[in-house]
Amino acid sequence: MTSARLITPVLIAGATILMLSFAVRASFGVFQIPIAEEFGWLRADFSLAIAIQNLAWGIGQPIFGAIAEKLGDRRAIVLGALLYAAGLVASAFATTPLEHQLLEVAVGFGVAGTGFGVILAVVGRAASDRHRSMTLAIATAAGSAGQVFGAPVAEWLLTLMPWQSVFLVFAAVILGSLVMLPLMRTPTVANRAQLEESLGHVLKQAFRDPSYTMIFLGFFSCGYQLAFVTAHFPAFVTEMCGAIDPSGTLASLGVATTSALGAISISLIGLANIGGTLLAGALGNHFQKKYLLAAIYAGRTVIAALFIMMPITPTSVILFSIAMGSLWLATVPLTSGLVAHIYGLRYMGTLYGIVFFSHQLGSFLGVWLGGRMYDITGDYTFVWWIGVGVGAFSALIHLPIRERPLAPVRAAAA
């Protein structure tokens, strides 16, 4: 049964697993320069590894959604955590770009099993209709909380040990998150009509609906922007930002180098997003989600355009991080909530997982193209403007979505 309470054991457990999973995932950009410098790789080499991780995450998301719906949520999470940890451990011993790139497939599938697709489906089913939007927002904000400390912790650990040892520490963290698993008890899903539907019929219904296609296409830019910034912004700041004033506020707070500022910027994005995501969840209870999504993508477009057109300074980096962070993962509870609202809760994990594949196609392109164009042009400007363009596209394509529940299609009627 669903719960009338906002905070439940399922939400606490799901939020904890998401927080630790995303803390590790959000730290990969910090390793961009150390790994490339140790082995003398091109920037595109490690970028491709992160891009493959994002693509594998996208491919794995509907697969893990189906595993959770057929074999159980907790089994899917355990499998995801094992793959995640194994990929990190093996990557610690990889010495060639190809080895890293292949091993990131396991990491990507691991993120799929411990990430939004599986966790949000469980959390969404455990919540009442009145609390669902806010519950999804809290779980999503937990992912941002992980981002707050993931990159700075990785930067700090790199001052104490080699990057290989940091990967091993992170593998232990992922496995440790499984202590929350007993609280992830799958609630009974929605209603008889949804229970009677087969996965095949629900998928057929969604694929025939233009709104589902628009949701799919609109999520692409979210992945492009988030993955590009997560993977490349620390290096972007390190190399393109003006010098930090040694007598200024940042230096007094211990941020004396642009490298440290790059790691802190990822943390600031995650911190700002906690409030932004919770606000999006609250607004999702009162306004149509498609309009909120259009507004978020339009806001991202304006913020990104203004940032790249102005001089890159420590102040502009901080302002950008806070502004973009307030819109960072605000799309996730609204997009997942939109899928649940239109197509029901029974196969939410699989349906959202397919939509999320578009997100990860964008992630792959943002990360890989960022490294590739850097090697060709020496900076990230061209790739940044592509992100501005796809953000504007997503703002527009959400507007025609028909935001109302579709009537169930019975298997017998097909």
N, C-alpha and C positions, 0 to 999 in steps of 0.2 A: 504493500500500500504506500501511497505517497504520504509525505509528512506535512502537517500544517505548520510546523516550525520552520523558520528560516535557516538556523544553524543546526545541522544534524551530524551524527557521526560519519555518515557517508560524505558529506561536504568537507568535514575536517580532514578525513583520510585522503580524499581526492585532491584537495588543495595542497596538502603536504607533498604528495607524490609529484604533482605538477610543479611545485616550487623547486624541488630538488632536481627534477629532470631538466627544467628550463634553466636553472642556475648553471648546470654543466653545458648545456647546448649554447647558451648565450655567451660563453667564455671563449669560443673557438677563434673569434677575431683577434684575441690577445696573443694567440700562438702564431699568427700570420708571419710576423717579422722574425721571431726567434727560430722557427723551423726553417724558413727560407734562407736565413743567414747561415745556419749550421751546415746545411747541405749544399748551399750555393744554387738553390732552385730559383726559377723565375717566379714572379708573383702569381702568375696564372696556374702554376703547378699545385700549390696548396689551395688556391681558390677553387680549382676544379674538384679537389677532394671535398671541400665544404659544399660545393654545388651538388656533387653526387649524393652527399649525405641528405641534402634537402630534397632531392628528387626521390631518393629511396624512401624518405619519410612520407612523401606524397603518395608513392605507389603502395607503401605498406599501410597507409591509414585506412582505406576501405577494406583491405584484407583483414586487419586487426579488428575493425568494426564487425565484420562478418564472423570472425572467430569468437569475439565476445558474445555475439547474439546466438551463436550455435553451441559453443562449448562453455560459455560462462565468462563473465567479466574478469574475475580474478585470475583465471588461467591465462587469459590474454595479457594481463598486466605482468604476470610472472615471466611469461615468454619474452615480452618486450624488455623487461629489466635484464634478463639473462643475455639477450642479444646486445643490448646497450653496453653492459659491462664487458662482455667478451670483445666487442669491437674496440673499446677503449684500451683494454689490456694489450690486444694484438697491435694496435696502432703505436703503442709505446715502444715496440721493437721494430717498427717499420723504418726502413732507411731510404726507400726510393719513392718517387711520386706515385708510381703505379700501385705500389703496396698500400700507401695511404688511401689512394682513391678507391681501391677495391674494398678495403676494410671499412671505409665510411658507409658502405652499403649496410653492414651490420649495425653500425651506430644509428643510421637513419631509420632502419626498421625498429630498432630499440626505442627511439624517440616516438615512433608511431604507436608502439604498444604502451607507452607510459605518458602519452601526451593527450591533446585535446579530444581527439576522436573518441577514444574509449572512455576517458574520465568524464567528459562533459555529458556523454550519453547516460552514464550511471547517475551522475548528479542531477541531470534533468529529469530522469524518471523518478528520482527520490523526492523531488520537490512538488509542491502543490502548484496549480495554475497561477495562483496569486503571487507566489514567490519565485516562479521558475526563472524569469528574466534576471532578477537580482542574484539568485543562486548561481546561475551560469556566470554572471559578472564577477562574483566573489571568487569562484574557482579560477577564472581567467586571470583575475588580478593576482592570484597566488603565483601564477607563472611569471608575472612581472616582478613580484617580490623576489623570486629567484634571480631574475636579471639584475636586481639592485645589487646583490652581493656576489653574483657569479663571476663577472669580469674582474672586479677589484680583488676578490680572493685569489683568482688565477694569477693576476699580476703580482700579488704579494707572495704567493707560493713560488713563483718563478725567481724571486730574490733569495729563496731558501734552498731550492732544489732544481734540478734540470726538468725540462718540460716533460720528459718521459715519466718521471716520478709523479708529476702532477696528474698525468693521465691515469696512473694507477690509483691515486687518491680518489679521483673522481669516479672511477669504477666501483670502489668500495662504497662511496656515497650513494650511488644508484642502487646497489644491492641492499644497502641499509634502509632505503625507503620502503622496502617490502614489509617492514615491521608494522606498517599501517594497514596491511591488506585485510586482516580480520574484520576491520570496520567497514570494508567495502562489500556490504551485503546488498545484492541486487534486489530492488523492490519489484513488486508485480507491476506490469505495464498497464497503461491506460484503460482501454475498454474492449468489449468483445469484438466490435467491428474491426479494430486494429489487430487483435489477436488472430482473427480468422483470415486475414490477408497473408498471402505468401510474399516472400522477398521479391520473387520474379515479377509479380503483379504490381507491387509498389514501385519497383524500379521502372517498369514499363510506363506506369502512370507519370512518374516524375520526368522521364526522358521525353515524353510527349508534350510536356508542359513548357511553354516558352519561358515562364518565370524561372524554372529550375536552370535553364540554359543561361539566363541573365545573371542569376546568382553565381553560377559556375564561372562565367567570364569575368564578373565584377571582382571576384576574390583574387584574380591573377595579380593585380597591381599591389594588393596588400602584401603578398608574398615577395614580390620583386623589391618593394621598398624596404620591408623589414629585414630581409636576408642580406641585401646589399649593405645596409647600414650596420647590421650586426657583424658582418664579416670584414667590412672594409673601413668603417668609420674610425676605429682606433688608429689604423695606419694612415688614413686620410688626415686626421688631426695631427698625428705625429709629424707628418711631412709638409703639410700645407698651412698649418696654423701659425700665426705670428707668435713671437717669443712671449713667454710669461714674465711679467714684471716681478723681479726678485723681491721687491718691497711691497708688492700688492697683496690683496686678500687671499688669492689662490695660493701663493707661496707660503703665506702664514698658516694656511690650512694643510700644508704638507704636499700640495700639488705644485711641484717645482719644474716639471718637465712636460713637454707636449705629449710624451708617451703616457705619463700618468693621467694627463687630462683626457686622452683618448679612452682609457679604461673607465675613468670617472664618468665620461659622457654616456657610456652604455648604462652605467648605474643610474644616472639621472633620468635617462629615458624610462627605465623600468620603474623608478620611484614615481615619476609624474604619471605614468600610466596606471598606477594603482587607483589614484583618484579618478582619472579619466574613464577607466573601465567601469568602476562602480557607478559613476554618473551615467554612463551609457546604459548600464543595466537598469538603473532606476527610471531613466527616461523611456526605456523600452516597454515599461509597464503602462505608459500613458500615451505614447505617440507611435505612429506607424514606423516599423523598423526600417523600411526601405528609405524613408526620408532621412532618418537619422544616419544611415549608412552613406547616403549621397552627401550629406553635410560633412561627415567625417572625411571622406575622400577629397571633397573640395577644399577643406581646411588643410589637409596634408599637401595638396598641390600648391596652394598659396605659400605655405611655410617653406617648402623645399625650394620654390622658385626664388623667394626673397633671400634665402640663405646663400644660394650659389651666386646671386648677382651682387652681393655685398662682400667687402673684404672679410677674409676668414681670420677672426681674432679669438682669443680666449673668451671674451664676452659673448661674441656671436655664437660660438660653439655651445656655451651654456644655455643661452636663450633658445637656440634651436633644439637642444636636447630636451628642455622642459616643454616647449611648445609641441614638438613632434611626439614626445612621450605621452602627452595628455590624450593623443589620438592613436597611440601605438597598437594596442590590442583591443581597443574599444570595438573594433569590427567583429571580434570573435563571438562574444555573447549575443550580439545582434544577428549575425549570420547564422549561428547554430540555432538561436531561438526562432529565426525566420523559417528555417528548414523544419523544425519541430512543429511550428504553428501551421504551416501549409500542408505538410505530409505526414504528421503524426509522430508519436514517440516510439512506436514498435521497432522500426528500423532506422532510427535517427542516427545511430553510429555509422551504419553503412552509407546512408544518404549524405550525411555531413562529410564522411570520409571521401566520397567521390568529389564533392565540391572542394574539399581541402586539397585534392590532387591538383586542381587549377592553381591554388595558392602556392603549392610547391613547385609547379612548373615555373611560376614567376620567380620563386626563390632560386631555383637552379640558374635561370637566366641572369638574375641580378648578381649573384655571386660570381658565376663564371665570366660573364661579360665584364664585370668590374675588373677582375684580374687580367683578362685578355686585353681590354682597352688600355689599362694602365701600362702594360708592357709595350703596347704600340705607341701610345701618345705621351706617356709619362705622367698622366694625371687622370682624375676621375670625372672631369667635367661633362664629357659627352654622355657617359652612362647615367650621370645624375639627371640630365635633362630628359633622358628616356623615362626615368622614374616619374618626373613631373608630368609627362604626356600620358602615361598609362594611368596615373592617378586621376587626371581629368576625365579619361574615358570611363573609369569605374564610377565616378560621381554621376555621370549621365546615364549609364546603362541600368542603374538601380531604379530610376524613376518610373519606368513602365511596368515594374513587377506588380502582379495581382496578389495582394497580401490578404488572402482569405483561405481557409481550410478547403482542401479538395475532398470531394465525397469519396469514401472508400470504394475500391474496386474488388468485388468478391471473386475468388478463384473460380467458383462455379459459373460465374457469369461470363467468363472469358471464352 
